[in-house]
């Protein structure tokens, strides 16, 4: 019980707040879709940003790699010139080196280091390297052993304090003519005794970075360059700070700067590229500044979110206003519907009232006709009925007188004897008393019919009075007697009466007789139609109407009228008491008999009129009315019945 109450309370609460719930759901759905659209836009912007970072990183790495590769080619070219020409002071060499240094600002200098020499001999007079190569002996030995270019880690030029990288290219003596050892790749490498010296190239790190960043726009993006093969404390090469647009090569300053957050590229490399500088590996990274990660950079997704939220609120407000407008429309529609129903109901009631008035007028006219006929017949029949007794006495006296004459006058005159013979006096004296008895029986029957007609019409009983229910039923049956007789199409309809001993019932006798008339007439119509449908089988199973009266409760009586007709389906039974509903052919029924009967029993007598029917088993109408409209004292229940067949 508590669960049902809680369920009902929850249901009523939800119904009362259903519109607010719908508005909330609409708003939540709109904000959710806005968030999803914002997320999609954000992912698109983020991927676009990653692709943009990757393009910039690839361009910077490509430019640095191309610049370094160009410098190394110049160093190789210088070494080739030197290996061919022994005179390093020739104008061609000076012109080649000078033009190469001019075209490549990141190549600081090219110098020649002989095999046995404590200090290098510069190939150009304009540049004084002033370099101590003691710390690079290991790199020189590695270049000699591998016979290839070797790059060092981060170095500093003593004169200008610029970070740089030294590149050593070993130069060997030329193979004498006719010696094919140099052309055989499978022969052992040349011995260190053939080493003539080294070509030294000095690469400026800041110049390399600067040349790579000239054509790349780095808005709020820092560039960090490291030597991956150097010790941890010596890995730093250069740092480009986007905020100040400067290149920092001092490792002491870099610790005081914010290098930025790690960036992520679509290839999953954390926006890092590896640069191959001959035997060394440099790491190039992009770092994002706080200005770059500003939420305003994702203005498209923010715009989608704001615009979607505004649309969601606008849609919610529109729906709420639409509900108010709908409420007004529904209210107006409900009022108009109510008025329309009232008008329709009023019109229907007027039609029913009109039809009922016509029906009542017909019944009233029939009652007046019946009452008039009964009254007109009643006077002469009373005169006849009243004089029959005297006529019988007078006839008996006259016949006795004739017998006395015959007894005392045995030989009457011939004329009298002839007349007695002509009138057949013996037959006349015997048949005349029987004739008067037959007239007495006919007069009794006429008096009974008149009394039944008067009981049916009940014109003198417009008020509710105690009446004998059985008399009303018998009067109705008497009027319908002609329809109960056998015809050419069907056998006679048998009437079975099961009357209980009932007291007088307080009712409107005339109206109640009308109820009996309607139900019995419908039963006769149903049996006649059923008899026509069955054909010859109707003679085997005779048709009958049973009328039973009994107590339903100590203060109510019930009249049950049943037949053994075809019955009726459930859909017909539901509409049985509706006005103008009929199953009879057009022109034969108005559909008002049972409707009027229902109102008479239920509304005027505070009773009940029910119908129980099963297709193929017949139909039974039950009329239940109280003995008294205001029950004063329960009447003793009597179960004894009197059964008779009519």
VEXDREN-2710 file (C-alpha; in Angstrom, 1 decimal):
% VEXDREN-2710
k/r/px/py/pz
1/UNK/0.0/0.0/0.0
2/UNK/2.8/2.4/0.9
3/UNK/4.6/1.5/-2.4
4/UNK/1.4/2.4/-4.3
5/UNK/1.0/5.7/-2.5
6/UNK/4.6/6.5/-3.2
7/UNK/4.2/5.6/-6.8
8/UNK/1.0/7.7/-7.1
9/UNK/2.7/10.6/-5.4
10/UNK/5.8/10.3/-7.7
11/UNK/3.5/10.1/-10.7
12/UNK/1.5/13.2/-9.7
13/UNK/4.6/15.1/-8.9
14/UNK/6.2/14.3/-12.3
15/UNK/2.9/15.2/-14.1
16/UNK/2.8/18.5/-12.3
17/UNK/6.4/19.3/-13.1
18/UNK/6.5/17.6/-16.5
19/UNK/6.9/20.8/-18.4
20/UNK/9.8/21.9/-16.3
21/UNK/11.3/18.5/-16.7
22/UNK/10.9/18.7/-20.4
23/UNK/12.5/22.2/-20.5
24/UNK/15.4/20.9/-18.4
25/UNK/15.8/17.9/-20.7
26/UNK/15.7/20.1/-23.7
27/UNK/18.3/22.4/-22.2
28/UNK/20.6/19.5/-21.2
29/UNK/20.3/18.0/-24.6
30/UNK/21.1/21.3/-26.3
31/UNK/24.1/21.9/-24.0
32/UNK/25.2/18.3/-24.5
33/UNK/25.1/18.6/-28.3
34/UNK/26.9/21.9/-28.0
35/UNK/29.6/20.3/-25.9
36/UNK/30.0/17.4/-28.4
37/UNK/30.2/19.9/-31.3
38/UNK/32.7/21.9/-29.3
39/UNK/34.8/18.8/-28.6
40/UNK/34.7/17.9/-32.3
41/UNK/35.8/21.5/-33.3
42/UNK/38.5/21.4/-30.6
43/UNK/39.9/18.1/-31.8
44/UNK/39.9/19.4/-35.3
45/UNK/41.7/22.6/-34.2
46/UNK/44.2/20.6/-32.1
47/UNK/45.0/18.3/-34.9
48/UNK/45.4/21.3/-37.2
49/UNK/47.7/22.9/-34.7
50/UNK/49.7/19.6/-34.5
51/UNK/49.9/19.4/-38.2
52/UNK/51.1/23.0/-38.4
53/UNK/53.7/22.4/-35.7
54/UNK/54.9/19.3/-37.6
55/UNK/55.2/21.2/-40.8
56/UNK/57.2/24.0/-39.1
57/UNK/59.4/21.4/-37.4
58/UNK/60.1/19.6/-40.6
59/UNK/61.0/22.8/-42.4
60/UNK/63.4/23.9/-39.7
61/UNK/65.0/20.5/-39.5
62/UNK/65.3/20.4/-43.3
63/UNK/66.8/23.8/-43.5
64/UNK/69.4/23.1/-40.7
65/UNK/70.2/19.7/-42.3
66/UNK/70.6/21.3/-45.7
67/UNK/72.8/24.1/-44.4
68/UNK/75.0/21.7/-42.6
69/UNK/75.2/19.4/-45.6
70/UNK/76.2/22.4/-47.8
71/UNK/78.9/23.4/-45.4
72/UNK/80.3/19.9/-45.3
73/UNK/80.3/19.7/-49.1
74/UNK/82.4/22.9/-49.2
75/UNK/84.8/21.4/-46.6
76/UNK/85.1/18.3/-48.8
77/UNK/85.7/20.4/-51.8
78/UNK/88.4/22.4/-50.0
79/UNK/90.1/19.1/-49.0
80/UNK/89.9/17.9/-52.6
81/UNK/91.6/21.1/-53.8
82/UNK/94.3/20.7/-51.2
83/UNK/94.9/17.1/-52.0
84/UNK/95.5/18.0/-55.6
85/UNK/97.4/21.2/-55.2
86/UNK/100.3/21.4/-52.9
87/UNK/100.6/25.2/-53.1
88/UNK/98.0/26.4/-50.7
89/UNK/98.7/30.1/-51.4
90/UNK/97.4/29.9/-55.0
91/UNK/94.9/32.6/-55.9
92/UNK/92.3/29.9/-57.1
93/UNK/92.2/28.4/-53.6
94/UNK/91.8/31.8/-52.0
95/UNK/89.0/32.7/-54.3
96/UNK/87.2/29.4/-53.8
97/UNK/87.3/29.6/-50.0
98/UNK/86.3/33.3/-49.9
99/UNK/83.3/32.9/-52.1
100/UNK/82.2/29.8/-50.1
101/UNK/82.4/31.6/-46.8
102/UNK/80.4/34.5/-48.3
103/UNK/77.6/32.3/-49.5
104/UNK/77.4/30.3/-46.2
105/UNK/77.4/32.6/-43.2
106/UNK/77.2/29.6/-40.8
107/UNK/80.6/28.4/-42.0
108/UNK/82.9/30.5/-40.0
109/UNK/86.2/29.4/-41.4
110/UNK/88.1/26.7/-43.3
111/UNK/91.7/26.0/-42.2
112/UNK/94.5/23.6/-43.0
113/UNK/96.2/21.6/-40.3
114/UNK/99.4/19.9/-41.4
115/UNK/100.4/16.5/-40.0
116/UNK/103.3/17.8/-38.0
117/UNK/102.6/21.2/-36.8
118/UNK/102.0/22.7/-33.4
119/UNK/99.8/25.5/-34.8
120/UNK/97.5/25.5/-37.7
121/UNK/98.3/27.4/-40.9
122/UNK/95.3/29.3/-42.1
123/UNK/94.3/29.2/-45.7
124/UNK/93.0/32.8/-45.5
125/UNK/94.7/35.8/-44.0
126/UNK/91.4/37.5/-43.0
127/UNK/90.5/35.0/-40.4
128/UNK/92.7/34.2/-37.4
129/UNK/91.4/31.1/-35.7
130/UNK/93.6/31.0/-32.7
131/UNK/92.4/27.5/-31.8
132/UNK/93.9/25.1/-29.3
133/UNK/93.4/21.6/-30.7
134/UNK/94.8/19.8/-27.7
135/UNK/91.4/18.8/-26.5
136/UNK/90.5/17.5/-30.0
137/UNK/93.3/15.0/-30.4
138/UNK/90.9/12.2/-29.9
139/UNK/88.6/13.5/-32.8
140/UNK/91.7/13.8/-35.0
141/UNK/92.8/10.3/-34.4
142/UNK/89.2/9.0/-34.9
143/UNK/89.0/10.9/-38.3
144/UNK/92.4/9.4/-39.3
145/UNK/91.4/5.9/-38.3
146/UNK/88.0/6.0/-40.0
147/UNK/89.2/8.1/-42.9
148/UNK/86.0/10.2/-42.8
149/UNK/84.8/13.6/-41.6
150/UNK/84.5/13.8/-37.8
151/UNK/82.4/16.5/-36.0
152/UNK/83.1/17.5/-32.5
153/UNK/80.8/18.5/-29.7
154/UNK/80.0/22.1/-28.8
155/UNK/83.1/24.3/-28.9
156/UNK/83.8/28.0/-28.3
157/UNK/85.8/30.4/-30.3
158/UNK/88.2/32.1/-27.9
159/UNK/88.2/35.4/-29.7
160/UNK/84.4/35.9/-30.2
161/UNK/83.0/33.5/-27.5
162/UNK/80.7/32.0/-30.2
163/UNK/79.6/28.4/-29.8
164/UNK/80.7/26.3/-32.8
165/UNK/81.3/22.8/-34.0
166/UNK/84.7/21.7/-35.5
167/UNK/84.7/19.4/-38.5
168/UNK/87.9/17.5/-39.4
169/UNK/88.5/16.0/-42.8
170/UNK/91.7/13.9/-43.1
171/UNK/93.8/14.4/-46.3
172/UNK/96.0/11.6/-47.5
173/UNK/98.8/11.6/-50.1
174/UNK/97.8/10.8/-53.7
175/UNK/98.5/7.2/-54.9
176/UNK/101.4/7.2/-57.4
177/UNK/100.6/6.5/-61.0
178/UNK/100.3/2.9/-61.8
179/UNK/99.5/2.0/-58.2
180/UNK/96.1/0.4/-58.3
181/UNK/95.8/-0.2/-54.6
182/UNK/93.6/2.9/-54.3
183/UNK/91.1/1.5/-56.9
184/UNK/90.7/-1.8/-55.1
185/UNK/88.0/-1.6/-52.5
186/UNK/89.0/-4.9/-50.9
187/UNK/92.6/-3.8/-50.2
188/UNK/93.6/-2.5/-46.7
189/UNK/93.1/1.2/-46.0
190/UNK/96.0/3.6/-46.4
191/UNK/98.5/3.8/-43.6
192/UNK/98.7/6.8/-41.3
193/UNK/102.1/7.6/-42.9
194/UNK/100.3/8.8/-46.0
195/UNK/98.3/11.4/-44.0
196/UNK/99.2/14.9/-45.1
197/UNK/97.0/16.8/-42.7
198/UNK/93.4/17.9/-42.0
199/UNK/90.9/20.3/-43.4
200/UNK/89.3/22.1/-40.5
201/UNK/85.8/23.6/-40.8
202/UNK/84.2/25.8/-38.1
203/UNK/80.4/25.8/-38.1
204/UNK/78.6/28.5/-36.1
205/UNK/75.6/27.0/-34.2
206/UNK/73.6/30.3/-33.9
207/UNK/74.1/31.0/-37.6
208/UNK/72.8/27.6/-38.5
209/UNK/69.7/28.2/-36.4
210/UNK/69.2/31.7/-37.6
211/UNK/69.4/30.7/-41.3
212/UNK/66.8/28.0/-40.7
213/UNK/64.4/30.3/-39.0
214/UNK/64.5/33.2/-41.5
215/UNK/61.6/31.9/-43.6
216/UNK/59.6/30.2/-40.8
217/UNK/57.0/32.1/-38.7
218/UNK/57.2/30.9/-35.1
219/UNK/54.5/32.7/-33.2
220/UNK/55.0/31.9/-29.5
221/UNK/57.0/28.7/-30.4
222/UNK/60.5/28.2/-29.0
223/UNK/63.2/26.1/-30.7
224/UNK/65.5/24.0/-28.6
225/UNK/68.6/22.4/-30.2
226/UNK/70.7/19.7/-28.3
227/UNK/73.6/17.4/-29.0
228/UNK/72.3/14.0/-28.2
229/UNK/75.7/12.4/-28.1
230/UNK/77.3/14.8/-25.7
231/UNK/77.3/14.5/-21.9
232/UNK/74.3/15.8/-20.1
233/UNK/76.0/19.0/-19.0
234/UNK/77.2/19.7/-22.5
235/UNK/74.2/18.8/-24.6
236/UNK/72.9/22.4/-25.0
237/UNK/73.6/23.9/-28.4
238/UNK/71.1/26.7/-29.0
239/UNK/67.7/28.0/-27.9
240/UNK/65.4/30.3/-29.9
241/UNK/63.1/32.4/-27.7
242/UNK/60.1/33.5/-29.6
243/UNK/59.0/36.1/-27.1
244/UNK/62.2/38.2/-27.6
245/UNK/63.0/36.8/-31.1
246/UNK/66.6/36.0/-30.1
247/UNK/68.9/33.0/-30.3
248/UNK/70.6/32.1/-27.0
249/UNK/73.7/30.0/-27.0
250/UNK/74.9/30.7/-23.4
251/UNK/74.3/27.6/-21.3
252/UNK/74.3/29.7/-18.2
253/UNK/71.3/31.8/-19.3
254/UNK/69.2/28.9/-20.5
255/UNK/68.7/27.7/-17.0
256/UNK/67.0/31.0/-16.1
257/UNK/64.5/30.9/-19.0
258/UNK/61.3/29.1/-19.5
259/UNK/61.8/26.8/-22.5
260/UNK/58.1/26.1/-22.7
261/UNK/55.9/23.0/-22.7
262/UNK/56.5/19.9/-24.8
263/UNK/54.6/19.9/-28.0
264/UNK/53.0/16.9/-29.7
265/UNK/52.9/16.2/-33.4
266/UNK/50.5/13.9/-35.2
267/UNK/53.4/11.4/-35.8
268/UNK/53.8/10.9/-32.1
269/UNK/57.3/12.2/-32.0
270/UNK/56.7/14.9/-29.4
271/UNK/57.7/17.4/-32.1
272/UNK/61.3/16.2/-32.1
273/UNK/63.6/15.6/-35.1
274/UNK/67.0/14.0/-35.2
275/UNK/69.6/15.8/-37.4
276/UNK/72.6/13.7/-38.7
277/UNK/75.8/15.8/-38.5
278/UNK/78.1/13.1/-39.8
279/UNK/79.1/11.1/-36.7
280/UNK/76.9/13.1/-34.3
281/UNK/73.2/13.3/-33.7
282/UNK/71.4/16.6/-32.9
283/UNK/68.0/16.8/-31.4
284/UNK/65.7/19.6/-32.6
285/UNK/62.6/20.3/-30.5
286/UNK/59.7/22.7/-30.5
287/UNK/58.5/24.1/-27.2
288/UNK/55.2/25.9/-26.7
289/UNK/55.0/29.1/-24.7
290/UNK/52.0/30.0/-22.5
291/UNK/50.8/32.5/-25.0
292/UNK/50.6/29.8/-27.7
293/UNK/48.5/27.6/-25.4
294/UNK/46.0/30.5/-24.8
295/UNK/42.4/29.3/-25.0
296/UNK/41.7/32.0/-27.5
297/UNK/43.7/30.0/-30.0
298/UNK/40.8/27.6/-30.0
299/UNK/38.3/30.3/-30.8
300/UNK/36.3/28.1/-33.2
301/UNK/35.5/25.5/-30.6
302/UNK/34.7/28.3/-28.1
303/UNK/32.4/29.9/-30.7
304/UNK/30.7/26.6/-31.3
305/UNK/30.1/26.1/-27.6
306/UNK/28.9/29.7/-27.0
307/UNK/26.7/29.7/-30.1
308/UNK/25.3/26.2/-29.2
309/UNK/24.6/27.3/-25.6
310/UNK/22.8/30.4/-26.8
311/UNK/20.7/28.3/-29.2
312/UNK/19.9/25.8/-26.4
313/UNK/18.7/28.6/-24.1
314/UNK/16.8/30.2/-26.9
315/UNK/15.2/26.9/-27.9
316/UNK/14.3/26.3/-24.2
317/UNK/12.7/29.7/-23.9
318/UNK/10.9/29.3/-27.2
319/UNK/9.5/25.9/-26.0
320/UNK/8.4/27.4/-22.7
321/UNK/6.6/30.3/-24.6
322/UNK/5.2/27.7/-27.0
323/UNK/3.8/25.8/-24.0
324/UNK/2.1/28.9/-22.7
325/UNK/0.7/29.5/-26.1
326/UNK/-0.4/25.9/-26.3
327/UNK/-2.0/26.2/-22.9
328/UNK/-4.1/29.1/-24.1
329/UNK/-5.0/27.2/-27.2
330/UNK/-5.9/24.1/-25.3
331/UNK/-7.9/26.1/-22.8
332/UNK/-9.8/27.8/-25.6
333/UNK/-10.2/24.4/-27.4
334/UNK/-11.4/22.8/-24.2
335/UNK/-13.9/25.6/-23.6
336/UNK/-15.2/25.3/-27.2
337/UNK/-15.2/21.5/-26.9
338/UNK/-17.2/21.7/-23.7
339/UNK/-19.6/24.1/-25.2
340/UNK/-19.9/22.0/-28.3
341/UNK/-20.5/18.9/-26.2
342/UNK/-23.1/20.8/-24.2
343/UNK/-24.8/22.0/-27.3
344/UNK/-24.6/18.5/-28.8
345/UNK/-25.9/17.0/-25.6
346/UNK/-28.7/19.6/-25.4
347/UNK/-29.6/18.9/-29.0
348/UNK/-29.6/15.2/-28.3
349/UNK/-31.7/15.7/-25.2
350/UNK/-34.1/17.9/-27.2
351/UNK/-34.4/15.2/-29.9
352/UNK/-34.9/12.5/-27.2
353/UNK/-37.4/14.6/-25.4
354/UNK/-39.2/15.3/-28.7
355/UNK/-39.3/11.7/-29.6
356/UNK/-40.3/10.7/-26.1
357/UNK/-43.0/13.2/-26.1
358/UNK/-44.2/11.8/-29.4
359/UNK/-44.0/8.3/-28.0
360/UNK/-45.7/9.3/-24.8
361/UNK/-48.4/11.1/-26.9
362/UNK/-48.9/7.9/-28.8
363/UNK/-49.2/5.9/-25.6
364/UNK/-51.4/8.6/-24.2
365/UNK/-53.6/8.5/-27.3
366/UNK/-53.6/4.7/-27.1
367/UNK/-54.6/4.9/-23.5
368/UNK/-57.3/7.4/-24.3
369/UNK/-58.5/5.2/-27.1
370/UNK/-58.5/2.1/-24.9
371/UNK/-60.1/4.0/-22.0
372/UNK/-62.8/5.4/-24.4
373/UNK/-63.5/2.0/-25.9
374/UNK/-63.6/0.4/-22.5
375/UNK/-66.0/3.1/-21.2
376/UNK/-68.3/2.9/-24.2
377/UNK/-68.4/-0.8/-24.1
378/UNK/-68.8/-0.9/-20.3
379/UNK/-72.2/0.8/-20.2
380/UNK/-74.2/-1.4/-22.6
381/UNK/-72.4/-4.5/-21.4
382/UNK/-73.3/-3.6/-17.8
383/UNK/-76.9/-3.2/-19.0
384/UNK/-76.9/-6.6/-20.7
385/UNK/-74.9/-8.3/-17.9
386/UNK/-77.3/-6.8/-15.3
387/UNK/-80.5/-8.0/-17.1
388/UNK/-79.3/-11.5/-18.0
389/UNK/-80.1/-12.7/-14.5
390/UNK/-83.6/-11.4/-14.7
391/UNK/-84.1/-12.7/-18.3
392/UNK/-83.0/-16.1/-17.1
393/UNK/-85.5/-16.0/-14.2
394/UNK/-88.3/-14.8/-16.4
395/UNK/-87.6/-17.5/-18.9
396/UNK/-87.6/-20.2/-16.3
397/UNK/-91.0/-18.9/-14.9
398/UNK/-92.6/-18.9/-18.4
399/UNK/-91.3/-22.4/-19.1
400/UNK/-92.7/-23.6/-15.8
401/UNK/-96.1/-22.0/-16.7
402/UNK/-96.2/-23.8/-20.0
403/UNK/-95.4/-27.1/-18.3
404/UNK/-98.3/-26.4/-15.9
405/UNK/-100.7/-25.8/-18.8
406/UNK/-99.5/-29.0/-20.5
407/UNK/-100.0/-30.9/-17.3
408/UNK/-103.6/-29.8/-16.7
409/UNK/-104.7/-29.4/-20.3
410/UNK/-103.8/-32.7/-21.9
411/UNK/-105.8/-32.0/-25.0
412/UNK/-105.1/-28.4/-26.1
413/UNK/-106.8/-27.0/-29.2
414/UNK/-105.5/-28.0/-32.5
415/UNK/-104.1/-24.6/-33.2
416/UNK/-102.0/-24.6/-30.0
417/UNK/-100.8/-28.1/-30.8
418/UNK/-99.9/-27.1/-34.3
419/UNK/-97.9/-24.1/-33.0
420/UNK/-96.1/-26.2/-30.4
421/UNK/-95.1/-28.5/-33.1
422/UNK/-94.0/-25.8/-35.4
423/UNK/-91.7/-24.1/-32.8
424/UNK/-90.4/-27.5/-31.6
425/UNK/-91.3/-26.5/-28.1
426/UNK/-89.4/-29.4/-26.5
427/UNK/-86.1/-28.4/-28.0
428/UNK/-86.8/-24.7/-27.3
429/UNK/-87.5/-25.4/-23.6
430/UNK/-84.3/-27.4/-23.4
431/UNK/-81.9/-25.1/-25.4
432/UNK/-83.2/-21.7/-24.0
433/UNK/-81.5/-22.0/-20.6
434/UNK/-78.3/-23.1/-22.2
435/UNK/-78.5/-20.1/-24.6
436/UNK/-78.9/-17.8/-21.6
437/UNK/-75.9/-19.5/-19.9
438/UNK/-73.7/-18.9/-23.0
439/UNK/-74.7/-15.3/-23.0
440/UNK/-73.8/-15.1/-19.4
441/UNK/-70.3/-16.5/-20.2
442/UNK/-69.8/-14.0/-23.1
443/UNK/-70.9/-11.1/-21.0
444/UNK/-68.4/-12.2/-18.2
445/UNK/-65.6/-12.3/-20.8
446/UNK/-66.5/-8.8/-22.1
447/UNK/-66.5/-7.5/-18.6
448/UNK/-63.1/-9.0/-18.0
449/UNK/-61.7/-7.5/-21.2
450/UNK/-63.0/-4.1/-20.3
451/UNK/-61.5/-4.4/-16.9
452/UNK/-58.1/-5.4/-18.4
453/UNK/-58.3/-2.4/-20.7
454/UNK/-59.0/-0.1/-17.8
455/UNK/-56.2/-1.6/-15.8
456/UNK/-53.7/-1.1/-18.7
457/UNK/-54.6/2.5/-19.4
458/UNK/-54.7/3.5/-15.7
459/UNK/-55.9/7.0/-16.6
460/UNK/-57.3/7.5/-13.2
461/UNK/-54.0/6.7/-11.5
462/UNK/-51.5/9.5/-12.4
463/UNK/-49.9/9.3/-9.0
464/UNK/-47.9/6.6/-7.4
465/UNK/-50.2/4.0/-5.8
466/UNK/-49.9/0.5/-4.5
467/UNK/-51.0/-1.9/-7.3
468/UNK/-51.1/-5.5/-8.1
469/UNK/-48.1/-6.2/-10.4
470/UNK/-49.7/-9.4/-11.7
471/UNK/-52.8/-7.6/-12.9
472/UNK/-50.7/-5.2/-15.0
473/UNK/-48.8/-8.1/-16.5
474/UNK/-52.1/-10.0/-17.3
475/UNK/-53.6/-6.8/-18.8
476/UNK/-50.6/-6.5/-21.1
477/UNK/-50.8/-10.1/-22.1
478/UNK/-54.5/-9.7/-22.9
479/UNK/-53.7/-6.8/-25.3
480/UNK/-50.9/-8.8/-26.9
481/UNK/-53.1/-12.0/-27.1
482/UNK/-53.6/-11.7/-30.9
483/UNK/-49.8/-11.8/-31.5
484/UNK/-49.4/-14.9/-29.3
485/UNK/-51.7/-17.0/-31.4
486/UNK/-50.4/-19.4/-34.1
487/UNK/-50.1/-18.0/-37.7
488/UNK/-49.4/-19.5/-41.0
489/UNK/-45.7/-18.8/-40.5
490/UNK/-45.1/-20.0/-37.0
491/UNK/-46.8/-21.9/-34.2
492/UNK/-48.3/-20.3/-31.1
493/UNK/-46.1/-18.6/-28.5
494/UNK/-46.6/-20.2/-25.1
495/UNK/-46.7/-18.0/-22.0
496/UNK/-45.4/-19.6/-18.8
497/UNK/-46.3/-17.7/-15.6
498/UNK/-44.4/-18.2/-12.4
499/UNK/-46.0/-15.8/-10.0
500/UNK/-45.0/-15.6/-6.3
501/UNK/-47.4/-14.3/-3.7
502/UNK/-46.4/-10.6/-3.7
503/UNK/-47.9/-7.7/-1.9
504/UNK/-49.1/-4.5/-3.5
505/UNK/-46.2/-2.6/-5.0
506/UNK/-46.0/1.2/-4.9
507/UNK/-45.5/2.4/-8.5
508/UNK/-46.8/4.3/-11.5
509/UNK/-49.0/1.5/-12.8
510/UNK/-49.5/2.9/-16.3
511/UNK/-45.8/3.5/-16.9
512/UNK/-44.9/0.1/-15.5
513/UNK/-47.4/-1.5/-17.8
514/UNK/-45.7/0.4/-20.7
515/UNK/-42.4/-1.3/-19.6
516/UNK/-44.0/-4.7/-19.7
517/UNK/-45.5/-3.9/-23.1
518/UNK/-42.2/-2.9/-24.6
519/UNK/-40.2/-5.9/-23.3
520/UNK/-43.0/-8.5/-24.2
521/UNK/-43.4/-6.9/-27.7
522/UNK/-39.6/-7.1/-28.3
523/UNK/-39.6/-10.8/-27.1
524/UNK/-42.5/-11.6/-29.5
525/UNK/-40.6/-9.8/-32.4
526/UNK/-37.4/-11.8/-31.6
527/UNK/-39.3/-15.1/-31.5
528/UNK/-41.1/-14.4/-34.8
529/UNK/-37.8/-13.6/-36.6
530/UNK/-36.1/-16.6/-35.0
531/UNK/-39.0/-18.9/-36.1
532/UNK/-38.7/-17.6/-39.7
533/UNK/-34.9/-18.3/-39.6
534/UNK/-35.4/-21.9/-38.2
535/UNK/-38.1/-22.9/-40.7
536/UNK/-39.6/-26.4/-40.1
537/UNK/-37.5/-26.8/-36.9
538/UNK/-39.6/-24.2/-35.1
539/UNK/-42.5/-26.8/-34.8
540/UNK/-40.2/-29.2/-32.9
541/UNK/-39.0/-26.8/-30.3
542/UNK/-42.0/-24.6/-29.3
543/UNK/-41.5/-21.0/-28.6
544/UNK/-42.2/-19.7/-25.1
545/UNK/-42.0/-16.6/-22.9
546/UNK/-41.6/-17.2/-19.2
547/UNK/-42.7/-14.5/-16.7
548/UNK/-41.4/-14.9/-13.1
549/UNK/-42.1/-12.7/-10.2
550/UNK/-40.2/-13.0/-6.9
551/UNK/-38.5/-11.2/-4.1
552/UNK/-34.9/-10.1/-4.8
553/UNK/-34.5/-8.8/-1.3
554/UNK/-37.0/-8.4/1.5
555/UNK/-37.8/-4.9/0.4
556/UNK/-37.6/-5.3/-3.4
557/UNK/-39.4/-7.4/-6.0
558/UNK/-38.1/-8.7/-9.3
559/UNK/-40.0/-9.4/-12.6
560/UNK/-38.0/-11.6/-15.0
561/UNK/-39.2/-11.9/-18.6
562/UNK/-37.2/-14.5/-20.6
563/UNK/-37.6/-16.2/-23.9
564/UNK/-35.9/-19.1/-25.8
565/UNK/-35.1/-17.0/-28.8
566/UNK/-31.7/-16.4/-30.6
567/UNK/-30.2/-14.2/-27.9
568/UNK/-27.9/-11.3/-28.7
569/UNK/-24.1/-10.7/-28.9
570/UNK/-22.2/-8.6/-26.4
571/UNK/-21.7/-5.6/-28.7
572/UNK/-25.5/-5.3/-29.2
573/UNK/-26.2/-5.8/-25.5
574/UNK/-23.9/-2.8/-24.6
575/UNK/-26.0/-0.5/-26.8
576/UNK/-29.4/-2.0/-25.9
577/UNK/-30.6/0.9/-23.7
578/UNK/-29.2/3.7/-25.8
579/UNK/-31.7/6.0/-27.5
580/UNK/-32.5/5.3/-31.1
581/UNK/-30.6/2.0/-31.1
582/UNK/-32.6/-0.8/-32.7
583/UNK/-31.9/-4.1/-34.4
584/UNK/-35.2/-4.2/-36.2
585/UNK/-35.6/-3.4/-39.9
586/UNK/-36.2/0.2/-41.0
587/UNK/-39.7/1.4/-40.3
588/UNK/-40.5/-1.3/-37.8
589/UNK/-38.8/0.1/-34.7
590/UNK/-37.9/3.5/-33.3
591/UNK/-35.2/2.4/-30.9
592/UNK/-36.9/4.2/-28.0
593/UNK/-38.9/1.5/-26.3
594/UNK/-36.1/0.1/-24.1
595/UNK/-34.6/3.6/-23.6
596/UNK/-37.9/4.9/-22.2
597/UNK/-38.4/1.7/-20.2
598/UNK/-34.9/2.1/-18.6
599/UNK/-35.7/5.7/-17.5
600/UNK/-39.1/4.6/-16.1
601/UNK/-37.6/1.8/-14.0
602/UNK/-34.3/3.5/-13.0
603/UNK/-35.2/7.2/-12.7
604/UNK/-38.8/7.2/-11.7
605/UNK/-38.9/4.0/-9.7
606/UNK/-35.3/3.9/-8.3
607/UNK/-34.9/0.4/-9.6
608/UNK/-32.8/-1.5/-12.0
609/UNK/-33.3/-2.9/-15.5
610/UNK/-30.8/-5.5/-16.6
611/UNK/-30.4/-7.8/-19.6
612/UNK/-28.7/-11.1/-19.7
613/UNK/-28.3/-12.8/-23.0
614/UNK/-26.3/-15.6/-24.6
615/UNK/-26.3/-16.1/-28.4
616/UNK/-28.4/-19.2/-29.1
617/UNK/-29.7/-19.6/-25.5
618/UNK/-32.3/-16.7/-25.4
619/UNK/-32.6/-13.4/-23.5
620/UNK/-33.8/-12.5/-20.0
621/UNK/-34.8/-9.0/-18.8
622/UNK/-34.8/-8.4/-15.1
623/UNK/-36.9/-5.6/-13.6
624/UNK/-36.2/-4.8/-10.0
625/UNK/-38.1/-2.2/-8.1
626/UNK/-38.6/-1.5/-4.4
627/UNK/-41.9/-2.3/-2.8
628/UNK/-42.0/1.2/-1.4
629/UNK/-40.2/4.2/-2.6
630/UNK/-39.4/4.9/1.1
631/UNK/-38.9/1.6/2.8
632/UNK/-40.8/1.6/6.1
633/UNK/-40.6/-2.0/7.1
634/UNK/-39.3/-5.1/5.3
635/UNK/-42.0/-7.3/3.9
636/UNK/-41.6/-11.0/4.9
637/UNK/-39.9/-13.0/2.2
638/UNK/-42.3/-15.5/0.6
639/UNK/-40.7/-18.2/-1.6
640/UNK/-43.8/-20.1/-2.6
641/UNK/-44.7/-19.8/-6.2
642/UNK/-47.7/-20.5/-8.3
643/UNK/-47.1/-21.9/-11.8
644/UNK/-49.5/-21.9/-14.5
645/UNK/-49.4/-22.1/-18.3
646/UNK/-51.3/-19.6/-20.4
END
